[in-house]
Amino acid sequence: MSSVCLFFKVHHPFQLKQYSSKEVGVSHCYEDATADVAAIDTLADACYLPANKIILSAIIKHAGKFKVNFSLSGVLIDLLQKHRPDVIDSFKELVDTGYVEILAETYYHSLSFLHSKKEFDRQVEKHSHLIEEIFGMKPGVFRNTELIYNNNLAAHISALGYKGILCEGIERLLKGKTNNKIYKAPGIDSFGLLLRNSVLSDDISFRFNDASWNEHPLSADKFAEWIHAHPGETDIINLFMDYETFGVHKKESSGIFDFLEALPAEVLKETSFDFATASGAIDNYEALDVYDVPHTISWEDKTKECCVWCDNMMQNNTLKKIYSLEKMVMYTNDPYLLEVWSRLQAADYFYYMANKNCNNSHHYPNPFETAEDVYKYYTNIITDFEISLIKKALEGKEFATYSSIGTLY
């Protein structure tokens, strides 16, 4: 038996304001609440609700043979709880079927593992508690921000008690081996690596509506044939993509929802294939080979180390600065300031600063006109935030309520 493991990344950051240098020391609200509402409404109505409806129908129709995995960031859940609780209810309905797994991740979709292990652990624990509180499910498999991964992360996540992790299957590291198996990390037993099949995943995410692609149009039966054509030693085919592929990146008019609706039945026509959750795959298939990743990789980069987030001086300067504030934030012992700092760690903001010629394939939309604009606004925000931290530190820890930097919302 071979399994298909469907993973959907569901994330959206808080929208930053076009925060000018004139606002530093004057205005302390960094987020655009109007843009937040507009973005969440679009995502909910164009993607989350219709796609969830299709998946729920497929789960019911196939009586437990169809299973999926979601990776829901904490900040996205925060936005949905505030603006679209109906979407939270929709995800709860899926989880309640017993055939949907929610993965663990960093609460704020951050790059914290690369910069602060202590902060990373705090966010992972916070996220796991949120998933358990809302969905009644304790995550057992981890997915790091943008599939950033190396051997050290595997050891760290294993030590935290998780049974496995999702990462990118890269040809130069596989050295001729298939990415369609469960792997082990060097020196770690009882821990599984689920490797993303980038070709099949990207066929849906990026090539689906590409009229110049020689396989266009892509139908569910054709895609299922490609899955079924994998050799007999295939254990698990991991398909990981943005959930926004359905209805946002690929509009309904492209036929993407029809594809999603038809895919489960087409895959299940071949009785030697089924669908699996991440935990189920790790439990059912034995990891025999080692996937050795001594240097950091991600799902954006096939040849460089995390270039999309750390490629230029703007990104490196702001990353260094935001994480340099950790001790000051913790010293204030202020939950509000901690939340502001945490949200500013979202990887999206650094992605927006990427050079246009960077070797990135996912092309997330940038709400700002240029990378330089993002850098300017973000730098102004950090400057104001640091001033607020200094003022707070000078006040000392004995105070009633700190409210001078305004509201997040």
VOKOLZA-407023 format. One line per 5 residues: their letters; for each residue x, y, z of C-alpha. Coordinates in Angstrom, 2 decimals. Layout:
A = X,Y,Z ~ ...
This chain:
MSSVC = 0.00,0.00,0.00 ~ 1.16,3.55,-0.81 ~ -0.24,6.73,0.73 ~ -0.78,10.32,-0.35 ~ -0.26,12.89,2.40
LFFKV = -1.94,16.24,1.62 ~ -0.62,19.23,3.59 ~ -2.07,22.71,3.41 ~ -0.25,25.71,4.85 ~ -2.80,28.23,6.17
HHPFQ = -1.19,31.51,7.19 ~ -1.59,35.25,6.87 ~ 0.30,37.94,8.84 ~ -0.99,41.10,10.42 ~ -0.65,43.89,7.85
LKQYS = 1.96,46.53,8.62 ~ 1.17,50.22,8.20 ~ 3.14,52.50,5.92 ~ 4.82,53.80,9.05 ~ 6.83,56.95,8.35
SKEVG = 9.80,58.36,10.24 ~ 7.58,61.28,11.34 ~ 5.49,58.84,13.38 ~ 8.44,57.56,15.40 ~ 7.93,58.58,19.01
VSHCY = 4.44,59.87,18.24 ~ 2.26,57.02,16.99 ~ 2.79,53.52,18.31 ~ 0.27,51.55,16.29 ~ 2.10,49.52,13.64
EDATA = -0.66,47.52,12.02 ~ -3.27,48.37,9.41 ~ -6.52,47.04,10.89 ~ -8.54,47.96,7.79 ~ -6.20,45.96,5.58
DVAAI = -6.40,43.04,8.03 ~ -10.18,42.87,7.73 ~ -10.13,43.12,3.93 ~ -7.47,40.43,3.57 ~ -9.11,37.98,5.97
DTLAD = -12.53,38.44,4.36 ~ -11.03,37.73,0.94 ~ -9.23,34.62,2.15 ~ -12.26,33.35,4.03 ~ -14.75,33.80,1.22
ACYLP = -12.54,32.95,-1.75 ~ -10.58,30.06,-0.23 ~ -11.08,28.82,3.31 ~ -14.85,28.32,3.42 ~ -15.36,26.86,-0.09
ANKII = -12.27,24.64,0.13 ~ -13.22,23.41,3.61 ~ -16.70,22.58,2.35 ~ -15.27,20.48,-0.49 ~ -12.87,18.65,1.83
LSAII = -15.59,17.93,4.40 ~ -17.82,16.53,1.66 ~ -14.98,14.31,0.40 ~ -14.25,13.01,3.91 ~ -17.90,12.07,4.39
KHAGK = -18.23,10.62,0.89 ~ -15.18,8.39,1.19 ~ -15.96,7.22,4.72 ~ -12.53,7.74,6.26 ~ -10.42,6.92,3.21
FKVNF = -9.69,10.59,2.55 ~ -7.49,12.41,5.07 ~ -5.74,15.79,5.09 ~ -3.30,17.83,7.18 ~ -3.39,21.53,7.96
SLSGV = -0.68,23.84,9.22 ~ -2.50,26.81,10.81 ~ -0.32,29.62,12.15 ~ -1.21,31.21,15.46 ~ -1.43,34.71,13.97
LIDLL = -3.87,33.48,11.32 ~ -6.02,31.91,14.02 ~ -5.89,35.19,15.97 ~ -7.11,37.10,12.91 ~ -9.87,34.59,12.21
QKHRP = -11.06,34.60,15.82 ~ -11.31,38.39,15.72 ~ -12.78,38.88,12.25 ~ -14.13,35.56,10.92 ~ -15.01,33.07,13.67
DVIDS = -17.17,31.22,11.13 ~ -13.95,29.99,9.50 ~ -12.69,28.66,12.84 ~ -15.97,26.75,13.16 ~ -15.44,25.37,9.66
FKELV = -11.98,24.05,10.56 ~ -13.37,22.60,13.81 ~ -15.95,20.70,11.81 ~ -13.17,19.18,9.72 ~ -11.08,18.19,12.73
DTGYV = -14.12,16.67,14.43 ~ -14.39,14.08,11.64 ~ -11.26,12.41,13.00 ~ -9.60,12.44,9.58 ~ -7.80,15.78,9.78
EILAE = -4.51,16.46,11.56 ~ -3.21,19.88,12.63 ~ 0.57,20.22,12.65 ~ 2.69,22.06,15.22 ~ 4.66,25.14,14.17
TYYHS = 5.90,28.50,15.41 ~ 2.98,30.61,16.61 ~ 4.06,33.73,14.73 ~ 5.34,32.09,11.53 ~ 8.79,33.23,12.54
LSFLH = 12.43,32.49,11.73 ~ 13.16,32.08,15.43 ~ 14.93,28.72,15.14 ~ 17.69,30.45,13.17 ~ 18.05,33.27,15.71
SKKEF = 16.84,32.28,19.19 ~ 16.18,28.72,20.33 ~ 14.57,30.01,23.52 ~ 12.10,32.13,21.58 ~ 11.51,29.25,19.18
DRQVE = 10.57,26.93,22.04 ~ 8.24,29.55,23.52 ~ 6.40,29.94,20.23 ~ 6.12,26.21,19.55 ~ 4.69,25.60,23.01
KHSHL = 2.29,28.54,22.68 ~ 1.07,27.26,19.31 ~ 0.58,23.69,20.51 ~ -1.47,24.93,23.47 ~ -3.63,27.02,21.11
IEEIF = -4.33,24.05,18.80 ~ -5.21,21.86,21.76 ~ -7.46,24.55,23.25 ~ -9.38,25.28,20.04 ~ -9.41,21.92,18.26
GMKPG = -8.93,19.45,21.11 ~ -5.90,17.99,19.35 ~ -2.33,17.83,20.63 ~ -0.01,18.20,17.59 ~ 2.38,15.30,17.09
VFRNT = 4.23,16.33,13.91 ~ 6.07,19.61,13.35 ~ 6.27,21.93,10.35 ~ 8.77,24.78,10.57 ~ 8.21,28.13,8.94
ELIYN = 8.58,27.77,5.15 ~ 9.98,24.25,5.71 ~ 13.25,25.69,7.02 ~ 15.15,22.63,8.19 ~ 18.51,21.08,9.08
NNLAA = 19.81,18.17,11.16 ~ 19.96,20.32,14.29 ~ 16.27,21.17,13.99 ~ 15.38,17.48,13.74 ~ 17.30,16.77,16.96
HISAL = 15.70,19.75,18.69 ~ 12.15,18.87,17.66 ~ 12.64,15.23,18.58 ~ 13.81,16.32,22.04 ~ 10.60,18.36,22.42
GYKGI = 8.63,15.13,22.06 ~ 7.36,15.32,18.48 ~ 7.34,12.16,16.36 ~ 8.35,13.75,13.07 ~ 8.78,16.80,10.87
LCEGI = 7.91,17.90,7.35 ~ 10.73,19.20,5.17 ~ 11.73,19.66,1.54 ~ 13.05,16.73,-0.47 ~ 16.05,18.11,-2.36
ERLLK = 17.65,16.08,-5.14 ~ 21.25,17.03,-4.37 ~ 20.80,15.78,-0.80 ~ 18.85,12.67,-1.73 ~ 21.65,11.64,-4.12
GKTNN = 19.44,9.55,-6.35 ~ 17.11,8.25,-3.64 ~ 13.36,8.81,-3.80 ~ 11.66,11.49,-1.74 ~ 8.60,9.24,-1.48
KIYKA = 9.64,7.43,1.70 ~ 9.89,8.16,5.40 ~ 13.47,9.04,6.34 ~ 15.50,9.26,9.53 ~ 17.67,12.15,10.63
PGIDS = 21.31,11.30,11.41 ~ 21.64,9.72,14.86 ~ 17.95,10.02,15.76 ~ 15.71,6.98,16.11 ~ 11.91,6.91,16.47
FGLLL = 11.56,10.16,14.54 ~ 10.33,10.44,10.96 ~ 11.09,12.91,8.17 ~ 8.29,13.54,5.67 ~ 9.83,14.90,2.47
RNSVL = 7.76,17.18,0.26 ~ 7.44,16.04,-3.36 ~ 8.14,19.43,-4.92 ~ 7.39,18.45,-8.52 ~ 3.88,17.13,-7.90
SDDIS = 3.12,19.84,-5.32 ~ 4.17,22.61,-7.69 ~ 2.20,21.08,-10.55 ~ -0.86,22.13,-8.59 ~ 0.46,25.28,-6.91
FRFND = 2.09,26.96,-9.89 ~ 1.57,25.14,-13.15 ~ -2.13,24.32,-12.82 ~ -3.38,27.28,-14.87 ~ -0.21,27.92,-16.89
ASWNE = -1.38,27.80,-20.51 ~ 2.23,27.51,-21.71 ~ 2.80,24.30,-19.71 ~ 2.85,21.24,-21.95 ~ 0.57,19.39,-19.52
HPLSA = -2.04,22.13,-19.42 ~ -4.87,21.72,-18.61 ~ -4.28,19.63,-15.49 ~ -7.21,17.40,-14.59 ~ -7.71,15.30,-11.47
DKFAE = -7.62,12.03,-13.42 ~ -4.36,12.99,-15.14 ~ -2.76,13.98,-11.82 ~ -3.94,10.75,-10.20 ~ -2.34,8.80,-13.04
WIHAH = 0.98,10.50,-12.27 ~ 0.63,9.46,-8.63 ~ -0.28,5.88,-9.55 ~ 2.69,5.69,-11.93 ~ 5.20,5.94,-9.09
PGETD = 7.21,2.74,-8.64 ~ 6.19,0.02,-6.22 ~ 8.72,1.02,-3.55 ~ 6.85,4.29,-2.98 ~ 5.55,4.54,0.57
IINLF = 4.30,8.09,0.87 ~ 3.85,10.99,-1.55 ~ 3.80,14.26,0.38 ~ 2.00,17.14,-1.33 ~ 2.49,20.43,0.50
MDYET = 1.15,23.77,-0.73 ~ -0.44,27.04,0.32 ~ -4.14,26.60,1.00 ~ -4.64,29.88,-0.85 ~ -3.79,27.97,-4.03
FGVHK = -7.50,27.22,-4.05 ~ -9.51,30.29,-4.93 ~ -6.89,33.00,-4.36 ~ -3.69,32.16,-6.24 ~ -5.77,30.08,-8.65
KESSG = -9.18,31.63,-9.15 ~ -12.37,29.58,-9.09 ~ -12.71,30.20,-12.83 ~ -9.51,28.21,-13.40 ~ -11.29,25.03,-12.33
IFDFL = -9.12,24.59,-9.23 ~ -12.07,23.76,-6.98 ~ -13.36,21.18,-9.46 ~ -9.88,19.65,-9.38 ~ -9.87,19.51,-5.57
EALPA = -13.33,17.98,-5.49 ~ -12.49,15.25,-8.01 ~ -8.98,14.36,-6.79 ~ -9.81,12.06,-3.83 ~ -11.98,9.72,-5.91
EVLKE = -9.44,9.61,-8.74 ~ -6.58,8.69,-6.40 ~ -8.66,6.08,-4.59 ~ -9.61,4.37,-7.86 ~ -6.28,2.57,-7.53
TSFDF = -6.83,0.35,-4.49 ~ -3.12,0.21,-3.68 ~ -3.24,3.92,-2.77 ~ -4.88,5.66,0.16 ~ -4.62,9.00,1.99
ATASG = -2.82,9.44,5.31 ~ -2.34,11.96,8.07 ~ 1.23,12.89,8.97 ~ 1.15,10.90,12.22 ~ -0.46,7.96,10.47
AIDNY = 2.24,7.90,7.81 ~ 5.04,7.96,10.37 ~ 3.36,5.22,12.40 ~ 2.66,2.98,9.39 ~ 5.88,3.22,7.40
EALDV = 9.33,2.38,8.69 ~ 12.18,4.83,8.21 ~ 15.16,2.91,6.90 ~ 17.34,5.50,5.12 ~ 18.96,8.66,6.49
YDVPH = 18.29,12.11,5.01 ~ 21.39,14.12,5.94 ~ 20.90,17.91,5.91 ~ 23.92,19.53,7.57 ~ 23.12,22.98,6.16
TISWE = 19.84,24.87,6.31 ~ 17.31,24.35,3.53 ~ 13.73,25.50,2.87 ~ 10.98,24.93,0.32 ~ 11.95,28.16,-1.42
DKTKE = 15.58,27.37,-2.05 ~ 17.10,24.51,-3.95 ~ 20.73,25.65,-4.02 ~ 21.22,28.37,-1.40 ~ 20.69,28.55,2.35
CCVWC = 17.39,30.38,3.00 ~ 18.24,33.10,0.48 ~ 14.67,34.39,0.26 ~ 14.76,35.67,3.84 ~ 18.46,36.37,4.37
DNMMQ = 19.70,37.33,0.91 ~ 20.38,41.03,1.26 ~ 21.55,43.68,3.69 ~ 18.04,44.96,4.39 ~ 16.87,41.54,5.54
NNTLK = 19.98,40.78,7.56 ~ 19.92,44.16,9.29 ~ 16.27,43.92,10.33 ~ 16.51,40.27,11.39 ~ 19.53,41.02,13.53
KIYSL = 17.79,44.03,15.04 ~ 14.44,42.43,15.91 ~ 16.08,39.48,17.67 ~ 18.58,41.74,19.44 ~ 15.61,43.16,21.36
EKMVM = 14.70,39.86,22.99 ~ 16.38,40.53,26.35 ~ 14.84,43.97,26.61 ~ 11.39,42.61,25.81 ~ 11.68,39.86,28.40
YTNDP = 13.03,42.32,30.97 ~ 9.90,44.46,30.75 ~ 7.76,41.44,31.70 ~ 4.94,43.10,29.76 ~ 2.60,40.74,27.83
YLLEV = 1.57,43.50,25.46 ~ 5.13,44.39,24.45 ~ 5.92,40.70,24.11 ~ 2.99,40.32,21.70 ~ 4.09,43.32,19.62
WSRLQ = 7.64,41.98,19.38 ~ 6.41,38.49,18.54 ~ 4.20,39.66,15.69 ~ 7.07,41.67,14.22 ~ 8.99,38.41,13.78
AADYF = 6.68,37.12,11.01 ~ 8.79,35.80,8.12 ~ 6.49,37.53,5.63 ~ 7.95,40.95,6.37 ~ 11.46,39.78,5.54
YYMAN = 10.21,37.96,2.45 ~ 8.79,41.27,1.21 ~ 12.34,42.67,1.39 ~ 13.73,39.99,-0.94 ~ 15.51,40.99,-4.12
KNCNN = 13.45,40.48,-7.27 ~ 16.17,38.29,-8.77 ~ 16.32,35.98,-5.75 ~ 15.75,32.34,-6.63 ~ 12.29,32.10,-5.11
SHHYP = 9.46,30.17,-6.68 ~ 6.45,30.91,-4.55 ~ 6.01,34.62,-5.34 ~ 3.84,35.64,-2.41 ~ 2.14,38.98,-3.12
NPFET = 3.91,41.98,-1.62 ~ 1.44,44.54,-0.22 ~ 4.11,47.23,-0.62 ~ 5.42,48.62,-3.89 ~ 9.09,47.84,-3.35
AEDVY = 11.38,45.88,-1.02 ~ 12.95,49.20,-0.05 ~ 9.57,50.52,1.09 ~ 9.06,47.54,3.40 ~ 12.56,48.00,4.81
KYYTN = 11.91,51.71,5.45 ~ 8.57,51.16,7.22 ~ 9.83,48.18,9.20 ~ 12.96,50.04,10.30 ~ 10.85,52.98,11.49
IITDF = 8.63,50.58,13.44 ~ 11.58,48.89,15.12 ~ 13.05,52.27,16.02 ~ 9.84,53.35,17.71 ~ 9.40,50.00,19.41
EISLI = 12.95,50.10,20.81 ~ 12.34,53.59,22.19 ~ 9.20,52.26,23.90 ~ 11.20,49.39,25.39 ~ 13.86,51.76,26.72
KKALE = 11.22,54.01,28.29 ~ 9.57,51.02,29.87 ~ 12.85,49.71,31.23 ~ 13.60,53.09,32.77 ~ 10.24,53.03,34.54
GKEFA = 11.27,49.86,36.32 ~ 9.21,46.76,36.76 ~ 6.88,48.18,39.42 ~ 4.05,49.82,37.51 ~ 0.33,49.43,37.10
TYSSI = -0.51,49.26,33.40 ~ 1.64,50.28,30.50 ~ -0.59,51.79,27.82 ~ 1.39,54.52,26.12 ~ 2.17,52.66,22.90
GTLY = -1.44,52.33,21.83 ~ -3.37,49.37,20.61 ~ -2.42,46.54,18.30 ~ -5.80,46.61,16.67
